Structures are given as structure tokens and as C-alpha cells.
Amino acid sequence: MAPTALLTPLRNRTYLHLFAAQVVALVGTGLLTVALGLLAFDIAGGSAGRILANALTIKILIYVLLSPAVTALAANWNPRPVLVGANLVRGAVALTLPFIAAEWQLYLAIGLLQAASATFTPTFQAVIPRILPGEEDYTRALSLSRLAYDLEQIASPVLAAAMLAVMSYTNLFLGTVVGFLASAVLVVITPLPRKTETPTHRTGFIERTQRGIRIMLRERPLRALLWLNLAVAAPMAMVMVNTVVIVRSELGMGESALAWTLAIFGLGSMVVAAAVPGLLEKATDRTVMLPGAVLGAACLILLLIVPAPGYALIALTWLLLGFALSAMQTPIGRIVRANASEEDLSYVFAAQFSLSHACYLITYPVAGWIGDSAGLWAATAALAVLAVLGTVMAALTWPKESA
């Protein structure tokens, strides 16, 4: 697919504004990711992985519990105040982060920050197919959204590396605030479709909360997606929790090296996200996603069999992990849309968001707690087992004829 074809959804003015809102918020979030890793290293040194694992587990627990409930409550809400309010809350909490000096303060701030994110993300995901109802434009929008997420993993770390050359990492938190405020302004000026529910589908809170989960358990491609979520979560936990430990503690490198390593991971993800629309014109979602799962598991196994890997191998592995995770994640919206009706779409997106993050309740503690108590090799081995399990079960659950 030509690059200009990938940009076709941006001709839609509403999507253009919403995409820009996503980009600036994620650039701020990327700065936050780098700064949190360095803050954890300042607090705990070589045990930074444990603190990050705890913080990220809190983040995921809130996602899992809150996302379906928020979507159910917001079934008849205008998405604009939901998106704007979530950004304003995230910006306000980010203002407090430079003043954090203890673990409990970090955990409290992360909890508040992620409560707002758990409100923003499923609302944003559910709006896109109503703005772009055409299959091709929607597929391209999924890739553009994936590219936007990758900005958190490449552009933001590069920007962070440049900023760290002239200032303390605590100033990175201010960049996060700017990103969230700019995102809120862009949503304010964007005309968004109102989500309404017809009288024949006025259901109770519990019913609306559980609806998406029941649909995911009923449809075979969506059940396979649940296993693929585990295949994603295992290598992602390695990257998010232990990159700072590998780069700063094991290899003894500086703050900027952490940012560049995360940027290399993001580069791999961005390359594949740009290629996926063209691949999906010739191949099925299954034939793109399952090889990505195999590659992710293979990267973790590579780290196990190479003793004391140097930075060159770490950088290459992180690039390949970027390839793998993007191949698995970019087509997810297509699978959800193909297996859910329009009226159920927001519920299934929320269920996928919640259940996918439930996998991180396993992988983040494995990466951080086992890494801190038994060493990085043991943590990597456990994550590799989970990645292989997710890959094998996804392949068995998702037969070729239903791809």
C-alpha cells in the first residue's frame, strides 16, 4: 500500500482532529514512561523493576475493573465531555509527579492517572468506527492509531533523550501535562457523533457491563484474541518493566540510553504498523498476527540462550519485539468489528481493553517480582513460557477457516 493510501482517513476532518488529539496525548505519555523508569531507579536502584511492576500492576488492575463499568455507564453519554474530562484529570495528576519521593505516592498518582486513561481509551476506540464506517478507511485508521501509539515508543523517547541532555528527568513530567492539555483542546474543537442507545436495547448496568465479555467468549476469533493478548503481554512486560534494569543496572549505561532503547523498540513497531494495511489486503488477520506471536516468543527465548547479552543484541531484540507486538496488535480492531454488531461495538471494545489488560496482571508481577527476587534470567524464562502458551492456544482456538 502506498503511503498516501494509509493517510486517506486523515481527509476526514473529524478523524484528523481526533487523531491529532491522540498523538499529542501519547507523546506526553511517552515522556511519562521514560521519566517513571528513571524515578523508580532513583527510588530503588537495581530493584526498580519491582517498583515499576507494582505501579504497572495498579495501572492494569484499574483498567480491568473500571473500563467495562465506565463504558456501561457512558452508553448514552456524549463522548466529548468524557474524552476532555479524562485528559484534564490526567494533566492535573501529572503536575504532581515531579514532587513524588516515596513509593506510596507514586502508586497513588498512577492509580488516579490510569483511572482517567481507562475512561479515555475505550471511549476513543468506540468513536472511530462511527466516524469512518467504510472497511478500508477503518483498517487504515487502525494502523494510524497504532502508529500514534508507537509515537509513545519512538518519538517520545527521542525527545526525552534530547531533553535529558540539558535538564533533569523530572521536567519530563511537565511535557506530559502539555500533551494532555493539548489533547483536551483538540477534542473540544472536534465535532463528534453522539452515542445513543435505542429503547429496545435499554438494559441494566450489570447487563451492559457483561455484554462485551459474553460476546468475546462466544465468538472463536475473539476467544483466540484473548490468548493472543497473553502472547502480547509477556514480551511487553519484559520491555516495560525490565528495560531500565537491563540498561541502567546490568549494562551500567546512562539515562539517555534508556530513552534510545525504548525508541528502538518503537521504531520496530512503527515499521510493521505502516506495513499492516498492505499485508491485510493479501492475507488474513490470522496469518499476520500468529507469526507476530511466534516472533515475540522467540525473542524471549533468544534472551535465555545467550549468556550476558551486550547492548547490540539487546537493541536488536527490542527492535524485533517491536515488529512482533505491532503485528499482533494492529489488526485487533478489525477482529472486534467483524465479530460485533454496531450496537455492541463499544461493549466489545471495552471488554477487549479490559481482558487484554488482565493478562498484564500476570506478566507485570512476573517480570518485576521474579526479576527482583530470582534474577532477570528467571523472569525472562517465566515470560517466555507465557508467550509460548498464548501463541499455541491462539493457533488452536482460531482455525484457518474462520480467519
ZAMARGU-4260 file (C-alpha; in steps of 0.2 Angstrom, whole numbers, plus 5000, padded with zeros to 4 digits):
<rodrens>
0) 5000/5000/5000 | 5006/5017/4995 | 5010/5029/5010 | 4997/5041/5003 | 4983/5027/5004
5) 4987/5025/5023 | 4984/5043/5025 | 4967/5043/5017 | 4957/5043/5034 | 4965/5060/5038
10) 4955/5068/5024 | 4940/5066/5036 | 4941/5082/5046 | 4934/5074/5062 | 4946/5060/5062
15) 4960/5071/5058 | 4957/5081/5074 | 4954/5066/5084 | 4970/5058/5078 | 4980/5073/5082
20) 4972/5073/5100 | 4978/5055/5102 | 4995/5059/5095 | 4999/5074/5107 | 4992/5064/5122
25) 5003/5049/5118 | 5019/5060/5116 | 5016/5066/5133 | 5013/5048/5139 | 5029/5043/5131
30) 5039/5056/5141 | 5030/5049/5156 | 5036/5032/5153 | 5054/5037/5152 | 5053/5048/5167
35) 5044/5035/5178 | 5058/5022/5174 | 5071/5034/5180 | 5061/5039/5195 | 5059/5021/5200
40) 5078/5019/5198 | 5081/5034/5209 | 5070/5027/5222 | 5076/5008/5222 | 5091/5007/5211
45) 5093/4989/5204 | 5076/4985/5212 | 5067/4997/5200 | 5059/4983/5191 | 5049/4979/5207
50) 5043/4996/5209 | 5038/4998/5190 | 5029/4981/5191 | 5019/4987/5206 | 5015/5003/5198
55) 5010/4995/5181 | 5000/4981/5191 | 4990/4995/5199 | 4988/5003/5182 | 4981/4987/5174
60) 4970/4982/5189 | 4961/4999/5187 | 4960/4996/5168 | 4952/4979/5171 | 4940/4984/5184
65) 4935/5001/5178 | 4934/5000/5159 | 4919/4990/5156 | 4909/4999/5170 | 4913/5016/5163
70) 4908/5010/5146 | 4892/5004/5153 | 4888/5020/5162 | 4893/5030/5147 | 4881/5021/5135
75) 4871/5037/5132 | 4884/5050/5136 | 4891/5062/5123 | 4909/5056/5120 | 4916/5074/5120
80) 4915/5078/5139 | 4921/5060/5143 | 4937/5062/5132 | 4940/5080/5138 | 4937/5077/5156
85) 4949/5062/5156 | 4963/5072/5148 | 4960/5086/5161 | 4961/5074/5175 | 4977/5066/5168
90) 4985/5083/5166 | 4981/5088/5184 | 4989/5072/5191 | 5004/5073/5180 | 5008/5090/5188
95) 5011/5081/5205 | 5023/5068/5198 | 5039/5079/5199 | 5036/5081/5218 | 5035/5062/5222
100) 5048/5055/5234 | 5041/5039/5240 | 5034/5023/5233 | 5016/5025/5240 | 5015/5042/5232
105) 5020/5035/5216 | 5007/5021/5217 | 4993/5034/5222 | 4997/5045/5207 | 4997/5030/5195
110) 4980/5024/5201 | 4972/5041/5198 | 4981/5043/5181 | 4976/5026/5175 | 4958/5028/5181
115) 4956/5043/5169 | 4965/5033/5155 | 4953/5018/5157 | 4939/5031/5154 | 4948/5039/5139
120) 4954/5024/5129 | 4938/5013/5126 | 4928/5029/5123 | 4941/5034/5109 | 4941/5017/5101
125) 4922/5016/5100 | 4921/5033/5092 | 4932/5029/5077 | 4921/5016/5068 | 4906/5028/5069
130) 4917/5042/5061 | 4924/5030/5047 | 4911/5017/5043 | 4920/5011/5027 | 4930/4995/5029
135) 4946/5001/5020 | 4946/5018/5029 | 4943/5010/5046 | 4958/4997/5043 | 4969/5012/5038
140) 4963/5021/5054 | 4968/5006/5065 | 4986/5007/5058 | 4986/5026/5060 | 4981/5024/5078
145) 4994/5010/5080 | 5007/5022/5073 | 5001/5035/5086 | 5004/5023/5100 | 5021/5020/5093
150) 5025/5038/5094 | 5025/5035/5113 | 5038/5022/5110 | 5049/5031/5097 | 5047/5050/5096
155) 5044/5052/5114 | 5060/5043/5120 | 5070/5053/5107 | 5063/5069/5113 | 5066/5063/5131
160) 5084/5059/5126 | 5086/5077/5119 | 5078/5085/5135 | 5089/5074/5147 | 5104/5081/5139
165) 5100/5099/5146 | 5088/5096/5161 | 5083/5084/5175 | 5071/5070/5171 | 5058/5077/5182
170) 5055/5091/5169 | 5049/5077/5158 | 5033/5076/5168 | 5029/5094/5163 | 5029/5088/5145
175) 5016/5075/5149 | 5005/5089/5156 | 5006/5099/5140 | 5002/5084/5130 | 4986/5080/5139
180) 4980/5098/5139 | 4983/5100/5120 | 4973/5084/5118 | 4959/5091/5128 | 4959/5107/5117
185) 4958/5096/5101 | 4944/5086/5107 | 4934/5102/5111 | 4935/5108/5094 | 4931/5091/5086
190) 4913/5088/5080 | 4910/5070/5087 | 4895/5059/5084 | 4884/5057/5099 | 4882/5039/5106
195) 4864/5034/5109 | 4855/5018/5113 | 4838/5014/5106 | 4824/5010/5118 | 4824/4991/5113
200) 4841/4990/5120 | 4839/4999/5136 | 4847/4987/5148 | 4853/4987/5166 | 4871/4992/5171
205) 4876/4974/5175 | 4870/4968/5158 | 4879/4982/5149 | 4895/4978/5159 | 4895/4960/5155
210) 4888/4961/5137 | 4905/4963/5128 | 4913/4949/5139 | 4900/4937/5134 | 4902/4941/5115
215) 4921/4938/5116 | 4919/4921/5124 | 4906/4916/5111 | 4915/4920/5095 | 4930/4909/5091
220) 4941/4923/5083 | 4938/4934/5099 | 4942/4919/5110 | 4958/4917/5101 | 4961/4935/5103
225) 4961/4933/5122 | 4975/4920/5120 | 4985/4932/5109 | 4983/4945/5122 | 4994/4934/5133
230) 5006/4932/5119 | 5007/4951/5118 | 5008/4954/5137 | 5023/4943/5141 | 5036/4952/5129
235) 5028/4969/5133 | 5031/4966/5151 | 5049/4962/5148 | 5051/4979/5139 | 5041/4990/5151
240) 5047/4983/5167 | 5065/4977/5164 | 5072/4989/5151 | 5078/5001/5164 | 5085/4987/5174
245) 5095/4980/5159 | 5101/4996/5153 | 5105/5006/5169 | 5109/4992/5181 | 5115/4977/5171
250) 5124/4986/5157 | 5128/5002/5168 | 5123/5014/5154 | 5116/5032/5157 | 5099/5039/5157
255) 5099/5043/5138 | 5102/5025/5134 | 5086/5020/5142 | 5077/5033/5131 | 5086/5027/5115
260) 5082/5008/5119 | 5064/5012/5120 | 5065/5022/5104 | 5072/5007/5095 | 5058/4996/5101
265) 5045/5009/5095 | 5054/5010/5078 | 5051/4992/5075 | 5033/4993/5080 | 5030/5008/5069
270) 5038/5000/5053 | 5026/4985/5055 | 5011/4996/5059 | 5014/5005/5042 | 5015/4989/5033
275) 5000/4980/5040 | 4986/4988/5029 | 4995/4982/5013 | 4998/4965/5021 | 4980/4963/5026
280) 4974/4966/5008 | 4983/4950/5003 | 4982/4940/5019 | 4970/4936/5034 | 4972/4944/5051
285) 4977/4927/5057 | 4992/4925/5045 | 4998/4942/5051 | 4995/4940/5070 | 5001/4922/5073
290) 5018/4924/5066 | 5020/4940/5076 | 5016/4930/5092 | 5029/4917/5087 | 5042/4930/5084
295) 5038/4938/5101 | 5041/4921/5110 | 5056/4918/5100 | 5064/4934/5106 | 5062/4930/5124
300) 5069/4913/5121 | 5084/4921/5112 | 5087/4931/5128 | 5088/4915/5138 | 5100/4906/5127
305) 5113/4920/5125 | 5123/4922/5141 | 5126/4940/5146 | 5119/4949/5131 | 5128/4965/5126
310) 5119/4981/5121 | 5119/4977/5102 | 5109/4961/5105 | 5098/4970/5117 | 5094/4983/5104
315) 5091/4970/5090 | 5080/4960/5101 | 5070/4976/5106 | 5068/4980/5088 | 5061/4963/5084
320) 5050/4964/5099 | 5043/4980/5091 | 5040/4970/5075 | 5031/4956/5084 | 5020/4966/5095
325) 5014/4978/5081 | 5009/4963/5070 | 4999/4956/5084 | 4991/4972/5090 | 4987/4982/5074
330) 4973/4971/5067 | 4964/4969/5084 | 4951/4982/5080 | 4946/4973/5063 | 4943/4957/5073
335) 4932/4966/5085 | 4922/4975/5072 | 4920/4959/5062 | 4913/4949/5076 | 4902/4963/5085
340) 4886/4972/5079 | 4886/4991/5079 | 4876/4992/5094 | 4888/4980/5104 | 4904/4988/5097
345) 4908/4999/5112 | 4905/4985/5124 | 4916/4973/5115 | 4930/4986/5113 | 4929/4989/5132
350) 4929/4970/5135 | 4944/4968/5124 | 4953/4983/5133 | 4949/4976/5150 | 4953/4957/5147
355) 4969/4961/5137 | 4975/4971/5151 | 4970/4957/5163 | 4985/4947/5156 | 4997/4961/5162
360) 4991/4957/5180 | 5001/4941/5177 | 5015/4947/5167 | 5020/4963/5175 | 5022/4955/5193
365) 5031/4940/5184 | 5043/4952/5176 | 5046/4963/5191 | 5044/4952/5206 | 5053/4937/5200
370) 5066/4948/5192 | 5070/4956/5208 | 5070/4940/5219 | 5077/4927/5207 | 5085/4937/5193
375) 5082/4943/5176 | 5085/4925/5168 | 5071/4918/5179 | 5059/4932/5175 | 5063/4930/5156
380) 5060/4911/5157 | 5043/4913/5165 | 5038/4926/5152 | 5044/4915/5138 | 5033/4901/5145
385) 5018/4913/5145 | 5021/4919/5127 | 5023/4901/5120 | 5007/4896/5129 | 4997/4911/5122
390) 5004/4908/5105 | 5000/4889/5105 | 4982/4891/5112 | 4978/4905/5100 | 4983/4895/5085
395) 4972/4880/5091 | 4957/4891/5096 | 4957/4901/5079 | 4956/4888/5065 | 4961/4894/5047
400) 4943/4893/5040 | 4937/4906/5052 | 4951/4918/5049
</rodrens>
